[in-house]
Amino acid sequence: MKHQRIITNAEKGIIIEEYLTGPNSSREIAKKYNVSQRSVTNWAKTYKEEIMGTKNVKPKEENTAESSKEKSLELELRRLRKELEAKDFKILVLETTIKKAGELYGVDIKKKLDGK
């Protein structure tokens, strides 16, 4: 029986962020972090569905060719959405980290930071 290592939510967050924002494929990231490729893609999919409220729905192919400007705008929109997803996820990870650190040390860290 293969021993499975437990991946923390923080580690998953780092992996998902790298997958969604970086140039590396899920295969390369899986190898880098010693996890399965399926785990990387499943975590990213779950993140998108739960946090961002998006599902992987394939659009119907159009019979007519789109103009190059429309294609360019669509690509830019996809890039910006991906970037926004990554930023939102980063905020979630940071807020969770602050909350957990506050619980660990018994101090409301966020309140202390806001009071500066």
Secondary structure in CASP SS format (residue, H / E / C, confidence):
PFRMAT SS
TARGET T0000
AUTHOR 0000-0000-0000
METHOD secondary structure of the structure
MODEL  1
M C 1.00
K C 1.00
H C 1.00
Q C 1.00
R C 1.00
I C 1.00
I C 1.00
T C 1.00
N H 1.00
A H 1.00
E H 1.00
K H 1.00
G H 1.00
I H 1.00
I H 1.00
I H 1.00
E H 1.00
E H 1.00
Y H 1.00
L H 1.00
T H 1.00
G C 1.00
P C 1.00
N C 1.00
S C 1.00
S H 1.00
R H 1.00
E H 1.00
I H 1.00
A H 1.00
K H 1.00
K H 1.00
Y H 1.00
N C 1.00
V C 1.00
S C 1.00
Q H 1.00
R H 1.00
S H 1.00
V H 1.00
T H 1.00
N H 1.00
W H 1.00
A H 1.00
K H 1.00
T H 1.00
Y H 1.00
K H 1.00
E H 1.00
E H 1.00
I C 1.00
M C 1.00
G C 1.00
T C 1.00
K C 1.00
N C 1.00
V C 1.00
K C 1.00
P C 1.00
K C 1.00
E C 1.00
E C 1.00
N C 1.00
T C 1.00
A C 1.00
E C 1.00
S C 1.00
S H 1.00
K H 1.00
E H 1.00
K H 1.00
S H 1.00
L H 1.00
E H 1.00
L H 1.00
E H 1.00
L H 1.00
R H 1.00
R H 1.00
L H 1.00
R H 1.00
K H 1.00
E H 1.00
L H 1.00
E H 1.00
A H 1.00
K H 1.00
D H 1.00
F H 1.00
K H 1.00
I H 1.00
L H 1.00
V H 1.00
L H 1.00
E H 1.00
T H 1.00
T H 1.00
I H 1.00
K H 1.00
K H 1.00
A H 1.00
G H 1.00
E H 1.00
L H 1.00
Y H 1.00
G C 1.00
V C 1.00
D C 1.00
I H 1.00
K H 1.00
K H 1.00
K H 1.00
L H 1.00
D H 1.00
G C 1.00
K C 1.00
END
